[in-house]
Structures are given as structure tokens and as C-alpha cells.
């Protein structure tokens, strides 16, 4: 066998191993998703635990210049574009 054929075969073997690992990872993700659908309590508990922090972060963004309200006047751009010719 030529070295090109060996290299091609080796490349295919690596791709097969990688594909099988991706399939295994997808199965693991699906297993977790299935468990969360069957028993959503851990997900609900996590959401309840993080909700106050998310609400506080949202309030800070609104108070500290987050996304402007529709009634706010437009702000000056933070990036200055300089033409180079």
C-alpha cells in the first residue's frame, strides 16, 4: 500500500472515531434531557435559585445604562469611525 492510501485510511479511522464520540455525546445530552423531562424538579429548583440574581442583574442593567427605553433620545455612538484613504 502506498503512503497516501495509508494516510487516507488513517484519516478515515480518525473521522470514524470522532463521529462515534459525537454520537455518544449526543446520546448523553438526550439522556439528560429525558431525565429533566421526566423529573423537572432539579431544573425548577435551579431556576428558582437563580431568579433573584437574574432579576437584580436586569434591574441594574436598566438603571446603569443598559438598553435604552424607546422614549430615550439617541446616544452618541461609542465607536468613532475614521476614514482612511
N, C-alpha and C positions, 0 to 999 in steps of 0.2 A: 504494500500500500504506500502511496506517496504521502509526503508530509502534509500536503494540502488536504488530502482526504482525511488524514488523522486529525488535523486541526478542525475540519468541518464536523467530524464525528464528535470531537470533544466539545465543540461549541453547542451542538445539539443536545448532548448529555447535560451540560450546564443549564441550558434553557429548560429542559425537561424537569430537572431538579427544582429550578426556580418556580416553574409553573405549578409543580406539585406543592411546594411550600405556600404559594399564593392561595391555592385551593384549600389547603389545611387552615390557613389564616382566615379565609372567608367562612369556613365551617365553624371555626371558633367564635367569630363575630356573630354568626347566625345562632349558635348555641346560647350565647349571652343574651341576644335579643329575644330568643324564645323564652328564656328564663324570666326576663323582665316583663314579658307579656303575661306569662303565667302567674308571676308573683311581683307586682309592681311596687310593693311596699318599700324596698330599699331605694328605688328611684324617687318615690314620693317623699321619703324622709330626707334624701339629699336635696331635693328641690325646696322643701320646707326649711332646711338648714341654711341654704344659700340665698333664699328670697330676701331676707332683710338686708344683707350686704349688697345685693344687686339693686334693691330699691334705693339704698343710700348712695351708691355709686351713680345711679341715674339722676338722683336729686342734685348731687354735686356737679355733674356734667351740665345740667340745666342752669345751675346758679353760677358756675365758673366759666361761662362762655362756650358751652357745648354747641349743639346745633342751634342756629338762630330761629327764633319764632317767625312766623310769616309776617307779623307786623313790624319786626325789627328792620331798621334801614340796612342796606347792604354794607358789608365791611370792606375795607381796603384789602386787596389781595396780599397774602403773606409772602408770596414769591414774586420777585421782580424779574421780568424778562428783559434781557439786554440783547439788542440786535447786534450781530457781528457780521460785518460784510467783508 
